[in-house]
Amino acid sequence: MGGRLREVLRGLVPRVIEHSRLDFRVEEKLRSMGLCGSKAIVLGLGKASVQMTRGALSCVEPSGGVVVTLRGLEERVEGLEVLGASHPVPDESSLRAAEALLEWARSAGAGDLVIVLVSGGGSALAEKPLDPLTLDDVKSTVRLLLRSGASIHEMNTVRKHISAIKGGRLAAAAHPARLVGLYASDVPGDRLDVIASGPTVPDPTTFEDALQVLRKYGLLGEVPRPVVELLERGARGMVEETPKPGDPRLARASNELVAANMDVLRGLTEDLRGMGFDTVILTSRLEGESREVGRALASITLEALERGVPVEPPAAIIAGGETTVKVKGGGVGGRNLELAASWALAVAYWNPEAPAAMLAMDTDGIDGSSPAAGAIVEPSMVEEARSMGLSFQDALDSNDTYTLLKKLGATIETGPTGTNLNSVAVILVSREVR
């Protein structure tokens, strides 16, 4: 089985994408809420917005609206405008998208139903800076946060407090209409207020929390001064906070989780059991620096191989979530590529020929600054790279894991998938020699 592990993992890639589908989940949720047949303003926001919208339109009749998706993924949707915008850093297209969403929200009256379909990536795809900030202020802040190693929870705490659409402000704009927000989670813990910065969800974080994030990562002196001044004035009560739980403007807004990373992990579990693997799901909440998490997963892999703990080979160790990368080099890479490279390097240190392989990929098909979704690696690739004059450690140090793994034929390149339920890691272990 050892020699087949990479092939098995490669065959799982389309299964990851299939388990991440959102159209049927949206339809099922609306049906369970008794909304099928209703007429509604439909607003979509995020990398999976088109797929989610198609699910909604199989159930409700649109009276208008707009769908905001990743530039290049625009598709015609009957009765709705579709806009492409920028990710991971907002630009002018993101500003136009936010204004279109807010305009439709404000147009709704007390007798209207507004359905908002939210998925990961929405924080960048739709942005309207809070006065007096400029788009350049926001762009600079986002770039610094992306390179800092801040978690998505921390990053979006800041984003919510420099934006006129995030942190429940889109829902406030739609008051007094009835609003239903349906969320597909791409964040560890599946908190609705964090997904796409929670545009329709009451925000439990504060201006002071945002300042604490900047302090933690040493960014107070690096982000544009108007951003710091806005947050400081907000912390002193001189700028209106984001809508909080109990805000009357959100009284007619309800929000539901439609799908999450655990749905993908459970689907993969069934697939792998059908192939004869024993399986264990470690968590859907992986967080932390990618290379550190990679080393931790390597330790679990070695325990399984040597002691049958937490699962006896042949087995699959499954996890999901969103790790982070503190960017120090100028290479091309992503969180999953670094996770995979770190895992392979750590396992190879103890057992270069370990009968194990790892798949690490993002369900949206885009990993960091690379064109890859992720990679499939084996410990033996560390020596293979060395024989080619390449180094896993050097690639990690320069954040250039895509270049390394591409040369080794290890990358997975699906292109954007139109869905987004966070990242997945599957480790296969065998008792047999590779």
N, C-alpha and C positions, 0 to 999 in steps of 0.2 A: 504493500500500500504506500510505502514511503515515497517511491518514485512518482506516484500518481497525485500527490497532495496538491501540487501547484495546478494541475489540470482540473482537479475537483474544485478548487477555489476559483479558477477562471470561469468555470461553469456556473458558479454562484452569482457572478456579477449581474446577469440579467434578472436573477431572482431577487437580488437586493432592490433593483429598480421596480420590479413588479410589486413587491411587498410595500413599496413606498407610494404606490398610486393613491391618489386622493379623490378622484372624481366620484367613485361609487360611495366613498365614506361620507362625502358632503351630502349626496342625495339621501343616503340612509338617515343622516342626522336631521335634515330638514323634514323628512317624512315622519320621523319619530316625534318631531315638535309640532306636527299637524299643520305645516306650512305649505305643503304641496298644493298647487293650484292658486296660491296667493300671487298678487301683483306686488312687485317690489322694485325699489331702486337698488341696483346691484353694484357694489364697489369691491374691486379685487386689488390686493396689494401683496407683492412678494414673488419669489422665484417660481412658486407653484400656482400663481393666481389664475392663469389660463385654465389649467387642469381643474382647479377647484371651481371656477366659474362654469365650466361645462357640466360639472356635476350638479351645480345649483340650477342651471337652466333646464335640466331634465326634469325639474320639479316645480320651479316657479316661473312666472311670466315677468320679464323685465319691463319696467316703465322708463328705463334709462339708466345711465351710470357709466362708469369707466373702470377699466382693468389696467393695472400698472404691473409690468413684468420686466424681466431682464432684457436689455437691448439685444436684439437678434432673435428673441423668442416670441416676437409679436405674431399672433395668428388672428385671423378674422373671427369675431364672435358676434353673432347676429344680435342686433339691437343695442350693442354697447361699443363705446370707443375703447380701443386698445392702444396703450402708450408704452414704449420701451424707454428704460431709464438706466442710470449708471449704478454699478456695484463693483467694489465695496466702498468707494468714495463717491459721494453725491456730486452731481454737476448741474448745469442749467436744465437738463432734461428732468432731473429729479425735482427741481423747483417747479417746473411746469406740471409735473405729475401731482405734486402735493396740492397745488392750486386747483387742479381739476377735481381732485377728491374732496377738498374742502368746499368748493363751489357746489358740487352735487349734494354734499351733506347739508349745507345751509339752505338748499332749495326745498328740503323735505318739510312737510307740515305735520301737524298733530295727528292727522289721519293716515299718514304714510308709514310704510314698512321699509326700513333700510337694512339690507343684508350686506355685511362686510366680511370678506373672505381674506384671511390674513395668513401669510406664511413667511418663513425666514427670508432675509434679504431686504425686507421692507424698510428697514431703518435707513438704508442708503437710497433705495429706489424712489422714495418720496420724502422730500425735505423742504421745509420752509423755516428759515432761521427766525428765532424769536427776536423781535426788535430790541436793541438796534444792531444786532449782529448781521454780518454779511455772509453770503455763501462761502466766500474764501475763509472766513473765520471758522466756519463749521468744517470745511474740508481739511484745513490744517489740523484742527483738533482731532478729527477722525483718523487722519494718517498717523498722528502721534500715538493715539490709543491702540491702533492696529499693530504697531511695532513694539508696544510696551510690554506685552505679555498679559495685559488685563483680561480678566474673564469677560464673557459676553454679558453677564449680569452687571459687572462694573461698568463696562463700556456703555451699555444702554442706560444706566443710571445717569451718566453725563449727557448722553444724546437727548434724553427726555427733557432735560432742563435747559436746552439751548434750541428747542424746536417748538414750532407753533402747531404741529400736527400729532406729535407723539404723546405718550403718557396720558391717554384718555381725552386728548384735546379734539380728536376727530369726532368722537361720540358727543362731546359737548357742543360741537358745531351743528350736529344733527338734531339736537333738542328743539322741540318736544316730540319728534317722531319716535316711533318704536324702532329700536335698533337691535339687531341680532348679529353678534360677532362670532364667526366660526374660525378657529385657529388650528393650524397644523404646526406642531412644535419642532423647532430645530435647536432647542436649548436644553441643557441638562436640568432636570427637575420639572420641566414642562410648565413653568410659571407663565401664565398668559400675559402678565404685565411686562415680561422680558421679550417675548416673541415679537420681532419687528418693533420693539420698544412700545408694545401695548397701546396702539392708537385708540382703541375703544374701551380700555380697561382702566379702572381707578388705579392711581399710582401710589404705592406705599412709600416711595423714596422721596427725598427732599433735596433742595439746593445744597444743604450742608453735606449730605451724602455724596453728591457730585464733587464737591470740593475735596472731600476725604479721598476719593478715588484719585484725583489729580495729585494730591499730596503723597499718597502711597507709592505712586510710580514716578515721583520726581518731575511732574509735568507742569507744576504751577508756573515755573519760570519759562516754559517752552511754548505752551499754548498761547494764542493771541491774547493780548491784554484785555480787549473788550469781553472775551469769554470769561476770564477770571472776574472782572468787574461785575458782569451780569450775575454770576453765581454768588458773589459776595453780597450784592444788593438783595438778591433773592433770599439768602440765608438770614439777612437782617429784616426780612418781611417787607421789603420795598418793591418786590416784583411778585405778581400773583403766582402762587404755586400751581403745579399740575393738579387736575381734579383728583380728589381723594375719595376713599370709600364714604358713602353717604352724601356725596355731592348731588344736589337736586337735579343738575343738568344730566346726570347719568341714571336717573331714577327709572327711565324706560329702556335702559340698555341692559341686555343680557349677553353673556359670552360663554362659549362652550369649546372644549377641546375636541377636535375631530380625529386627530391621529398624532402619534408620537413615535419616537425611536423604538420604544419597546414593542410596538406592533411589528416592526421590521425584524427585530431580534427573535420574536416568537415564530414568525413565519420561517426564518432561516433554521430555527430549531427543528421544526417539522420536516423541512427539506433534508437536513443532515441526518436526522433519525431514520428517515426512509432510505438513506444510503448506508446504514449500518454503524453510524457513529453514535457513541454515547455523547450527551451534550450537557453543558452547564452554561447558564447566562450569569455572568459576573455582575453586571450593572448596565443600566442605560444612562448613567450619570458620570461617565469618565470626565474628569477635569484635571487641569494641571499642565505643566510644561511637557510638550510632546515627548521629548527625549527621556524625561524622568518617568513618564507613564510607560514608555516603551520598555525601559529597564524593569519596571515593576511587572509588566506582563511577561517579560522574559523569565523572571523568577518563578512565576506561576507555571509557565510552560515547562521549565526544568523540573519542578516538583511533580508535575503530571507524568513526565517521562520517567523519572527516577523512582517515584514513590506511589504513583497512581492517585495523587492528591492534587486538586479537588475532584479529579475524574480519572478513570482508568482508560488508557489507550486501548483501541483506537477511539479517539475522542475529538470533540470540537469545543473549544473554549470561546465563548461569544461575549462581546461587550459593545457598548455604544456610548456616544456622548460627544463632547467637543473639547479637545485639548487646545492649548495655545502655544504660540511660538514667539519668543522674544528675539526679534530680528536684529542681528549684529553684522551679518555679512551681506554681500550684494548679489547673492545667487538667486536661483529660481527654485522654489519649493512650496511646501504647504504642510499643514499640521499632520495629515495622514502619511505623507511621504517621510517626514521626520520620525513619526511614530514607528513606521515599518523599518526604517534604517536603523534606528536605535535598538529596536527589538532584535533584529538580525545580528547586530554587532555584539549585543550582550549575550545572546545564546551562543554565538560562535566562540566567545571567550572561553566558555566552559566545555562546549562540545561542538566543534566545527562541522561535524557530520550528523548532527542531531536530526532524527527523522521528524521534522516539524516544518510547517510553513504558515505564513500569515498573509491574510488579505486585510488591508486597511483602505477604506475609501469613503468619500463623501457622497451621500445619496443624490446631491444636486449635480454631480458630475464635474465639479470645479473645486480643486484643492489649492487654496492659497493663490500664489502668483503663477502657478503652473497651468498648462493646458490639460493636465491629467486629473482623473477622479481620485487616484491613489495608486497603490502598488500591491503586487504579490511578491513576497520575498521568502528566501530560505537562508539559514545560517551559512550554508556552503558558498553563498554569493560573496561573502566577505573575502574569502581566499581567491575566488574567481576575480574579484575586482583588483586584488593585490597583484595578481598575475598580469593584469592589464595596465599596471601602473597607477591604479586608482585607489582611493582610500575612503571608507565609510566615515571615519572620524573627521577627515578634512571636509567632506561634503556637509556633515552636520555643523562643523564650526563655521563654515561660510554660508550656511543656509542654502546650499546648492544641491539638495538631494534629488531634485528632478533630473538634473543633468547626469548624475551618477546612475540612477536607477533606469533612466532611459537607455543608457549605453549597455546596461545589463539585460535589457529586454523585460524589465520587471514592471513597467508602468501600465496602468489601466487608463485608456483614453476613450471615454464614452461620449464626450461632448455634453453640453447641458442637458439634463434629463427632464426638465419641466416639473420636477418634484423636489422636496426638500425636507427630509426628516432626520437631519444631522448625520453624523459619521458612524460607520460600522467597522468593527474589527472582528475577524474570525481566525482563530489559530487552530490548525489541525495537527494532531500528534499521533504517531504510529509507534508500534513496538518494533517494526521492521527497520532494517538499515535502508538508507536512501537508495 
